[in-house]
Amino acid sequence: MKKIIAGIVACIIMASNVCAFATEDQYAESTLTYTADDQFYISVPETINVGGESTVTATGVNIAPNKILRVYVNNFESDSTIPLINVNDSQYKAYAEFYTASGERVDTSGNSIVQFQSGDSGLSKEFNTRLSSNSSDVAGEYTGAVQFRITCEESY
C-alpha cells in the first residue's frame, strides 16, 4: 500500500510526465513540435546608376507561406530623395528618387522597392531611379549612398 501511495505522490509531483501503474501495457501520447526559422539571402546592387534600372535578387528563400520579404530604402531625406554631392564642388547636389518596376514612387511612407514571397528563390526584381527636378544642373560626377532595410514580415 505504501508503494502505491508513493507512486501516486510521485506522479503528482512530476505532473509533466506520464505515470502509469497497471498490470497491462499502457499508452500515452505527447505532442511533437518543431519550428524552422525563416531563411533567405538578398543581394542588392553595389552601384546604382541614377536614371536606370537596378536589380535585387533573392536566393535561398525559405520563409513561411504567410510571410513576405520586403526591401525598403532606409535613409530617405524628408522629401523622399537620396542626396548626391558633386565630387568637385560640394555646394552642388543632385537628388535621386526611387520607383518600383511598375512606376510607383517609393517614399517615406514606407512602401518597398521590391518584395518576394515564399517560393521566389532565385528570382530577381527590378526597381528604377530618377533625378529629382530640384537637382543641380551643373555638369560633373555626383555620388551618394543609399541604405536598404530588408524585412521578413507577416503579409498583409
C-alpha positions in Angstrom: 0.0 0.0 0.0 2.8 2.3 0.8 4.3 1.7 -2.6 1.1 2.7 -4.4 0.7 5.9 -2.3 4.4 6.7 -3.0 3.8 6.1 -6.7 0.7 8.4 -6.8 2.6 11.2 -4.9 5.5 10.8 -7.4 3.0 11.2 -10.3 1.5 14.3 -8.8 5.0 15.9 -8.3 6.1 15.1 -11.8 2.9 16.3 -13.5 4.7 16.9 -16.8 5.5 13.2 -17.1 3.0 10.4 -17.7 2.9 7.8 -15.0 1.0 4.6 -15.3 0.7 1.7 -12.8 -1.0 -1.3 -14.2 -0.5 -4.9 -15.0 -1.3 -4.4 -18.7 0.5 -2.2 -21.3 -0.5 1.4 -21.1 -0.1 4.1 -23.8 0.5 7.8 -23.6 0.8 10.5 -26.2 3.0 13.6 -26.4 2.9 16.5 -28.9 6.0 17.0 -31.1 6.9 20.5 -32.2 9.5 21.9 -34.5 10.0 25.4 -35.8 12.1 26.1 -38.9 13.4 29.6 -38.9 12.9 31.8 -42.0 16.0 31.8 -44.2 16.9 34.0 -47.2 19.7 35.8 -49.0 19.0 39.2 -50.6 21.6 40.8 -52.9 21.3 44.5 -53.6 23.4 46.3 -56.2 26.8 47.5 -55.2 26.5 50.5 -57.5 23.3 52.1 -58.8 23.4 54.4 -61.8 20.7 57.0 -61.3 18.4 57.1 -64.2 18.5 53.4 -64.9 17.1 50.1 -63.8 18.7 48.1 -60.9 18.1 44.6 -59.7 17.6 42.9 -56.3 18.0 39.2 -56.2 16.6 36.7 -53.6 18.2 33.3 -53.2 17.8 30.5 -50.7 14.3 31.8 -49.8 12.7 29.5 -47.2 10.0 31.6 -45.4 6.6 30.7 -44.0 3.8 30.9 -46.5 2.2 33.8 -44.6 5.3 36.0 -44.7 6.8 38.2 -47.3 10.3 39.7 -47.8 10.4 43.4 -48.4 13.3 45.7 -49.4 13.0 49.3 -48.3 15.1 52.4 -48.8 16.1 53.3 -45.3 17.8 56.7 -45.4 15.5 59.0 -47.4 15.6 62.7 -46.8 12.3 64.3 -45.7 11.3 64.8 -49.3 11.8 61.1 -50.1 15.1 61.6 -52.0 18.7 60.5 -51.5 21.2 63.3 -51.9 24.2 63.1 -54.2 27.1 65.6 -53.9 29.2 66.9 -56.8 32.7 65.3 -56.3 34.4 68.6 -57.4 32.3 71.1 -55.6 30.1 70.1 -52.6 27.8 73.1 -53.0 26.1 71.3 -55.9 23.7 68.5 -55.1 21.6 66.1 -57.1 18.7 64.1 -55.6 17.7 60.5 -56.5 14.1 59.3 -56.4 13.3 55.6 -56.3 10.5 53.8 -58.2 9.1 50.3 -58.2 9.2 48.4 -61.5 5.5 49.3 -62.0 6.4 53.1 -61.8 5.1 53.8 -58.2 7.3 56.3 -56.4 8.9 54.9 -53.3 8.8 57.4 -50.4 9.0 57.9 -46.7 5.5 56.4 -46.2 7.1 53.0 -46.1 6.4 51.3 -49.4 9.0 48.9 -50.5 11.1 48.9 -53.7 10.7 45.1 -54.2 9.1 42.2 -52.4 9.5 38.4 -52.5 7.2 35.6 -51.4 7.7 32.1 -50.3 8.9 30.1 -53.4 10.5 33.2 -55.0 14.0 31.8 -54.6 16.3 32.6 -57.4 14.2 35.5 -58.7 15.4 39.0 -59.5 13.2 42.0 -59.3 13.9 45.5 -60.7 13.5 49.0 -59.4 14.3 52.3 -61.0 15.9 55.6 -60.0 15.4 59.1 -61.5 16.9 62.5 -60.8 14.6 64.8 -58.9 13.5 68.0 -60.5 15.3 70.0 -57.8 18.7 68.6 -58.7 21.6 70.7 -59.7 22.2 71.1 -63.4 25.9 71.7 -63.0 28.0 69.2 -65.0 30.1 66.7 -63.1 30.1 63.5 -61.2 27.8 63.1 -58.2 28.0 60.5 -55.5 25.8 59.5 -52.6 24.9 56.4 -50.6 21.6 54.5 -50.2 20.9 52.2 -47.3 18.5 49.4 -47.7 16.4 47.7 -45.0 15.3 44.1 -45.5 12.5 42.6 -43.6 10.7 39.3 -43.3 7.2 40.2 -42.1 3.6 39.0 -42.0 2.0 39.6 -45.4 -1.0 41.9 -45.3 
